[in-house]
């Protein structure tokens, strides 16, 4: 895949950092590189109809002053959590899914940022594993940015994989909607790197997942990295209820299992479409013609708008049962759902967060 950029902005203090030099060497000559004292401020779109969309076309290289490692922002005491830890190496995404929570989360700072001092995160990870040597942690980079978008430019995956190769109780999860896997195929993950794809039916991809790889391309990429020694997993999130959804999700799983054997799936997750009222307003304003944003929803106890519970449960069960009947024995979890929903889908209470996290990291 390739993504269009209007410009690259580099903070002056980072002009000679390894990341800036790597991007400059791989960038098309037609794309200007601008050096400035405040790259974030210079890249903030002004006087445009859609600042969020404009921000996606501006790549910023700057230092991160906050910690890189954090608990998953989706975690909460009200949900049955998966123990996922997040490594924030970038912010925003060149793709543009109509339902994406970043439309609210980074609305005031929408430029696509990559942090030049990302190697500092390795010290945080080493402190983590030294603090709990008996634990196995799953750490992902795909929360505030797609893990592989622009990897051809940045080559972040190469440094990440080299680090994780030698940490026995860490598993790196690279979460993506791209098929940008060329760098991965040149490396040996040594069993410590998992690549996961969000999968949606073609109807959702065509209407809602703009500038992403087609579902078939994601599955083909999964086959390629699996053959190269990586683990693979899949996120059906958000599951969207629309006319024909039952048929389409069934076909999607058939397509997946035509390419991958049941035992080759490390785990899968499910999550329903959920939006705060602010996100819903932003999404409908930016994508007024997307039918996937027009379903019937109700306000849940966490303040988010969600698909009516019986319909949501029916789709979860359809996917989970389809995998079970096909012989997929991989661990599975629900994202941002309470334990009661997990029990109604899988027939048992969810494991404790730390236990599930260790199980997914070791899958």
C-alpha positions as CSV (number, residue, x, y, z in Angstrom):
1,X,0.0,0.0,0.0
2,X,1.0,3.6,-0.4
3,X,-0.4,6.7,1.3
4,X,-0.3,10.2,0.0
5,X,1.5,12.9,1.9
6,X,1.5,16.6,1.4
7,X,4.6,17.3,3.5
8,X,6.9,16.0,6.3
9,X,7.6,18.3,9.2
10,X,10.6,17.6,11.4
11,X,11.4,19.5,14.6
12,X,14.7,21.2,14.2
13,X,16.2,19.5,17.2
14,X,15.5,16.1,15.5
15,X,16.9,17.1,12.1
16,X,19.8,14.5,12.3
17,X,18.0,11.8,14.3
18,X,18.0,8.3,12.8
19,X,14.2,8.4,12.1
20,X,14.4,11.7,10.2
21,X,17.3,10.5,8.1
22,X,15.5,7.2,7.3
23,X,12.3,8.9,6.3
24,X,14.2,11.5,4.1
25,X,16.1,8.7,2.3
26,X,12.8,6.8,1.5
27,X,10.6,9.8,0.7
28,X,9.5,10.7,-2.8
29,X,11.4,13.7,-4.0
30,X,8.2,15.6,-4.7
31,X,7.2,15.7,-1.0
32,X,8.8,18.6,0.9
33,X,10.6,18.2,4.2
34,X,10.1,21.2,6.4
35,X,12.3,21.8,9.5
36,X,10.7,23.9,12.2
37,X,11.0,24.6,15.9
38,X,7.5,23.4,16.5
39,X,6.5,20.7,14.1
40,X,3.2,19.9,15.8
41,X,2.1,23.5,15.7
42,X,3.2,24.0,12.1
43,X,1.4,20.8,11.0
44,X,-1.9,21.7,12.6
45,X,-4.4,22.3,9.7
46,X,-6.1,25.7,9.6
47,X,-8.9,27.1,7.4
48,X,-9.7,23.7,5.8
49,X,-13.1,22.1,5.7
50,X,-11.9,18.8,7.3
51,X,-8.9,19.4,9.6
52,X,-8.8,15.8,10.7
53,X,-8.5,14.5,7.1
54,X,-5.9,17.2,6.3
55,X,-3.8,16.2,9.3
56,X,-3.5,12.7,8.1
57,X,-1.6,13.9,5.1
58,X,1.1,15.6,7.2
59,X,3.8,13.5,8.8
60,X,5.4,14.9,11.9
61,X,8.7,13.7,13.4
62,X,9.1,15.0,16.9
63,X,10.2,13.8,20.4
64,X,7.7,12.3,22.8
65,X,8.1,13.7,26.3
66,X,5.5,11.4,27.9
67,X,6.0,7.7,28.8
68,X,5.6,5.3,25.8
69,X,4.2,2.3,27.7
70,X,0.7,2.4,29.1
71,X,-2.3,0.2,29.8
72,X,-4.8,-0.1,27.0
73,X,-7.1,3.0,27.0
74,X,-10.0,0.7,26.4
75,X,-9.4,-1.0,29.7
76,X,-11.8,-0.3,32.6
77,X,-13.0,-1.9,35.8
78,X,-16.4,-2.3,34.2
79,X,-15.1,-4.4,31.3
80,X,-13.6,-7.9,31.2
81,X,-10.1,-6.8,30.0
82,X,-7.5,-8.7,28.0
83,X,-4.3,-7.5,29.8
84,X,-3.1,-5.7,26.7
85,X,-0.3,-3.1,27.1
86,X,0.2,-0.3,24.6
87,X,3.4,1.2,23.2
88,X,2.7,4.6,21.9
89,X,5.2,5.1,19.1
90,X,3.0,7.2,16.8
91,X,-0.4,9.0,16.8
92,X,-3.1,9.1,14.1
93,X,-3.3,7.1,10.9
94,X,-3.2,7.7,7.2
95,X,-6.2,5.6,6.7
96,X,-9.7,7.0,7.5
97,X,-12.3,4.6,8.9
98,X,-15.6,6.3,9.4
99,X,-16.1,4.8,12.9
100,X,-12.5,5.5,14.2
101,X,-12.3,6.8,17.7
102,X,-9.3,8.9,16.8
103,X,-11.7,11.4,15.2
104,X,-12.5,12.3,18.8
105,X,-9.3,11.3,20.6
106,X,-6.8,13.4,18.6
107,X,-9.3,15.9,17.0
108,X,-7.2,18.8,18.3
109,X,-3.9,17.4,17.2
110,X,-4.6,15.5,14.0
111,X,-1.2,15.4,12.2
112,X,0.3,11.9,11.8
113,X,3.1,12.0,14.4
114,X,5.9,9.5,14.7
115,X,8.2,9.9,17.7
116,X,11.9,10.2,17.0
117,X,13.0,8.9,20.4
118,X,11.0,5.7,20.1
119,X,14.1,3.7,21.2
120,X,13.6,5.2,24.7
121,X,10.6,2.9,25.0
122,X,12.9,-0.1,25.1
123,X,14.2,1.0,28.5
124,X,10.6,1.1,29.8
125,X,10.0,-2.4,28.5
126,X,13.1,-3.7,30.2
127,X,12.0,-2.2,33.5
128,X,8.6,-3.8,33.0
129,X,10.0,-7.3,32.5
130,X,12.5,-6.9,35.4
131,X,9.6,-5.9,37.7
132,X,7.7,-9.1,37.0
133,X,10.0,-11.8,35.6
134,X,7.3,-14.5,36.0
135,X,4.8,-12.7,33.7
136,X,4.5,-12.9,30.0
137,X,3.3,-9.6,28.5
138,X,1.6,-8.8,25.2
139,X,2.6,-5.3,24.0
140,X,1.1,-3.7,20.9
141,X,1.7,-0.6,18.9
142,X,-1.6,-0.4,17.1
143,X,-3.8,1.6,19.5
144,X,-3.3,5.2,18.5
145,X,-1.8,4.4,15.1
146,X,-1.8,1.5,12.7
147,X,1.3,-0.5,13.5
148,X,2.5,-0.9,9.9
149,X,1.2,2.2,8.0
150,X,4.2,4.0,6.7
151,X,6.5,1.2,7.8
152,X,8.1,1.4,4.4
153,X,9.1,4.9,5.2
154,X,10.0,4.5,8.9
155,X,11.2,0.9,9.3
156,X,10.1,1.0,12.9
157,X,9.1,-2.6,12.7
158,X,12.8,-3.6,12.1
159,X,14.0,-2.0,15.4
160,X,11.0,-3.3,17.3
161,X,11.4,-6.9,16.1
162,X,15.2,-6.8,16.8
163,X,14.4,-5.8,20.4
164,X,11.6,-8.3,21.0
165,X,13.6,-11.2,19.5
166,X,15.7,-11.4,22.7
167,X,13.0,-10.8,25.3
168,X,11.5,-14.2,26.2
169,X,8.6,-12.9,28.3
170,X,7.5,-10.2,25.8
171,X,5.3,-10.7,22.7
172,X,5.0,-7.8,20.3
173,X,1.6,-7.4,18.5
174,X,1.6,-5.4,15.3
175,X,-2.0,-4.5,14.6
176,X,-2.9,-3.3,11.1
177,X,-5.4,-2.9,8.3
178,X,-2.7,-2.7,5.7
179,X,-0.8,-5.3,3.7
180,X,2.5,-3.5,4.3
181,X,4.6,-6.5,5.3
182,X,7.7,-6.2,3.2
183,X,10.0,-5.3,6.1
184,X,8.6,-8.2,8.2
185,X,9.4,-10.8,5.6
186,X,13.1,-9.9,5.8
187,X,13.3,-10.6,9.5
188,X,13.2,-13.6,11.8
189,X,10.7,-13.0,14.6
190,X,11.9,-16.0,16.6
191,X,8.4,-16.7,17.8
192,X,8.0,-13.4,19.7
193,X,6.1,-11.3,17.2
194,X,2.4,-11.6,16.4
195,X,0.8,-9.7,13.5
196,X,-2.9,-9.1,13.8
197,X,-5.5,-7.8,11.4
198,X,-8.8,-6.2,11.9
199,X,-11.2,-8.0,9.6
200,X,-14.5,-6.7,8.3
201,X,-16.9,-7.9,5.5
202,X,-16.5,-6.3,2.1
203,X,-19.6,-4.2,2.7
204,X,-18.1,-2.5,5.7
205,X,-14.7,-2.1,4.0
206,X,-16.2,-0.4,1.0
207,X,-18.4,1.9,2.9
208,X,-16.4,2.6,6.0
209,X,-12.7,1.7,5.9
210,X,-11.2,4.2,3.5
211,X,-7.7,3.7,2.2
212,X,-7.3,0.4,3.9
213,X,-6.3,-2.9,2.3
214,X,-9.1,-5.0,1.1
215,X,-10.1,-7.9,3.5
216,X,-8.8,-10.4,1.0
217,X,-5.5,-8.6,0.9
218,X,-5.2,-8.6,4.7
219,X,-5.8,-12.4,4.7
220,X,-3.3,-13.0,2.0
221,X,-0.8,-10.9,4.0
222,X,-1.5,-13.0,7.1
223,X,-0.7,-16.1,5.1
224,X,2.6,-14.6,4.0
225,X,3.8,-13.6,7.5
226,X,2.6,-16.9,9.0
227,X,4.8,-18.7,6.5
228,X,7.7,-16.4,7.5
229,X,7.5,-17.5,11.1
230,X,5.1,-15.0,12.7
231,X,2.0,-15.7,14.7
232,X,-1.2,-14.2,13.4
233,X,-4.5,-13.1,15.1
234,X,-7.6,-11.4,14.0
235,X,-9.9,-8.7,15.5
236,X,-13.5,-8.6,14.4
237,X,-14.0,-5.1,15.8
238,X,-16.2,-3.3,15.3
239,X,-18.8,-5.9,14.5
240,X,-21.5,-3.9,12.8
241,X,-25.2,-4.9,12.6
242,X,-26.6,-4.1,9.1
243,X,-28.9,-5.9,6.7
244,X,-27.1,-9.0,5.5
245,X,-24.5,-8.9,8.3
246,X,-25.0,-12.5,9.4
247,X,-24.4,-13.7,5.8
248,X,-21.4,-11.5,5.3
249,X,-19.6,-12.3,8.5
250,X,-20.1,-16.0,7.8
251,X,-18.6,-15.6,4.4
252,X,-15.7,-13.6,5.8
253,X,-14.8,-16.4,8.2
254,X,-15.1,-18.9,5.3
255,X,-12.7,-16.8,3.3
256,X,-10.3,-16.7,6.2
257,X,-10.4,-20.4,6.8
258,X,-9.9,-21.1,3.2
259,X,-6.4,-19.6,3.6
260,X,-5.5,-20.4,7.2
261,X,-6.0,-23.7,9.0
262,X,-7.8,-23.5,12.3
263,X,-4.7,-24.3,14.4
264,X,-2.8,-21.4,12.7
265,X,-4.9,-18.7,14.4
266,X,-3.3,-17.6,17.7
267,X,-6.4,-15.9,19.0
268,X,-9.3,-13.7,17.9
269,X,-11.3,-10.9,19.5
270,X,-14.8,-9.5,19.0
271,X,-16.1,-6.0,19.7
272,X,-19.2,-4.2,18.8
273,X,-19.6,-0.8,17.2
274,X,-19.5,1.7,20.0
275,X,-19.3,5.5,20.0
276,X,-19.5,8.3,22.4
277,X,-22.1,11.0,21.3
278,X,-19.2,13.3,20.4
279,X,-17.6,10.7,18.2
280,X,-21.0,9.8,16.6
281,X,-21.5,13.5,15.7
282,X,-18.0,13.8,14.2
283,X,-18.4,10.6,12.2
284,X,-21.7,11.5,10.7
285,X,-20.5,15.0,9.9
286,X,-17.5,13.6,8.1
287,X,-19.2,10.6,6.5
288,X,-22.9,11.6,6.0
289,X,-23.5,8.9,3.4
290,X,-22.1,5.9,5.3
291,X,-25.0,3.5,5.9
292,X,-22.9,1.7,8.6
293,X,-23.3,4.7,10.9
294,X,-27.1,4.7,10.6
295,X,-28.0,1.6,12.6
296,X,-30.3,1.6,15.7
297,X,-28.3,2.2,18.8
298,X,-29.0,2.7,22.5
299,X,-27.0,4.4,25.2
300,X,-25.1,1.9,27.4
301,X,-24.1,2.3,31.0
302,X,-20.7,3.6,30.0
303,X,-22.2,6.5,28.0
304,X,-21.4,5.0,24.6
305,X,-23.9,4.3,21.9
306,X,-24.0,0.6,21.1
307,X,-26.0,-1.8,19.0
308,X,-29.1,-3.2,20.9
309,X,-27.8,-6.0,23.1
310,X,-29.8,-8.9,21.6
311,X,-28.6,-8.1,18.1
312,X,-25.0,-7.6,19.3
313,X,-25.0,-10.9,21.1
314,X,-26.4,-12.7,18.1
315,X,-23.6,-11.5,15.9
316,X,-21.0,-12.3,18.5
317,X,-22.4,-15.8,18.9
318,X,-22.6,-16.3,15.1
319,X,-18.8,-15.6,14.8
320,X,-17.7,-17.5,17.9
321,X,-19.9,-20.6,16.9
322,X,-18.6,-20.5,13.4
323,X,-15.0,-20.7,14.6
324,X,-15.8,-23.4,17.1
325,X,-17.5,-25.6,14.5
326,X,-14.5,-25.1,12.2
327,X,-12.2,-26.5,14.9
328,X,-10.6,-23.2,16.0
329,X,-9.5,-23.7,19.6
330,X,-7.6,-20.5,19.9
331,X,-8.3,-18.2,22.9
332,X,-10.9,-15.5,22.3
333,X,-12.0,-12.4,24.1
334,X,-14.5,-9.5,23.9
335,X,-13.2,-5.9,23.8
336,X,-15.0,-3.4,26.0
337,X,-17.7,-5.7,27.1
338,X,-18.6,-6.7,30.7
339,X,-18.1,-10.2,32.1
340,X,-21.9,-10.9,31.8
341,X,-21.7,-10.5,28.0
342,X,-18.7,-12.8,27.8
343,X,-20.6,-15.5,29.7
344,X,-23.5,-15.2,27.3
345,X,-21.3,-15.5,24.2
346,X,-18.8,-18.1,25.3
347,X,-20.7,-19.9,28.1
348,X,-18.2,-19.2,30.9
349,X,-16.8,-16.3,32.9
350,X,-13.8,-14.6,31.4
351,X,-10.4,-15.2,33.0
352,X,-8.8,-12.6,35.1
353,X,-7.1,-9.9,33.1
354,X,-3.5,-11.0,34.0
355,X,-4.3,-14.6,33.3
356,X,-5.9,-13.8,29.9
357,X,-3.1,-11.5,29.1
358,X,-0.5,-14.2,29.7
359,X,-2.5,-16.7,27.7
360,X,-2.8,-14.4,24.7
361,X,0.9,-13.4,24.9
362,X,1.8,-17.1,24.9
363,X,-0.7,-18.2,22.2
